[in-house]
């Protein structure tokens, strides 16, 4: 079982990765790398799901 601190740390890390990935997607869109954009958007969706799971765990503590 994760501690509250560990959950908060994971949430912070995912949020930073999410922000960075959003910037990367913008650059990829501007340079026409459609396949890479699609892969990155799928990764964003996985990150959103993980954030939801972690926030639920945090709320249950």
C-alpha positions in Angstrom: 0.0 0.0 0.0 1.3 3.4 -1.0 1.6 6.1 1.6 -0.1 9.5 1.2 3.3 11.1 0.4 4.1 8.5 -2.2 0.8 9.0 -3.9 1.2 12.8 -3.9 4.7 12.4 -5.3 3.5 10.1 -8.1 0.7 12.6 -8.9 3.2 15.5 -9.1 5.5 13.5 -11.4 2.7 12.5 -13.8 1.5 16.1 -13.9 4.9 17.3 -14.9 5.3 14.6 -17.5 1.8 15.5 -18.8 2.6 19.1 -19.2 5.9 18.3 -21.0 4.1 15.8 -23.3 1.5 18.5 -24.2 4.3 20.7 -25.3 5.8 17.9 -27.4 2.5 17.3 -29.0 2.2 20.9 -30.0 5.7 20.7 -31.6 4.8 17.5 -33.4 1.6 18.9 -34.8 3.5 21.9 -36.1 6.0 19.7 -37.9 3.4 17.3 -39.3 4.3 14.2 -37.4 0.7 12.8 -37.2 1.6 9.2 -36.1 3.7 10.6 -33.3 0.9 12.9 -32.3 -1.5 10.0 -32.1 0.9 7.9 -30.0 1.5 10.9 -27.7 -2.3 11.5 -27.3 -2.7 7.8 -26.3 0.0 8.3 -23.7 -1.9 11.4 -22.4 -5.0 9.3 -22.0 -3.1 6.6 -20.1 -1.7 9.4 -17.8 -5.1 10.8 -17.2 -6.4 7.4 -16.2 -3.5 6.8 -13.8 -4.0 10.3 -12.3 -7.7 9.4 -11.7 -6.7 6.2 -10.0 -4.1 7.9 -7.8 -6.5 10.7 -6.9 -9.1 8.1 -5.9 -6.6 6.4 -3.7 -5.6 9.7 -2.1 -9.3 10.5 -1.4 -9.8 7.1 0.3 -6.9 7.7 2.8 
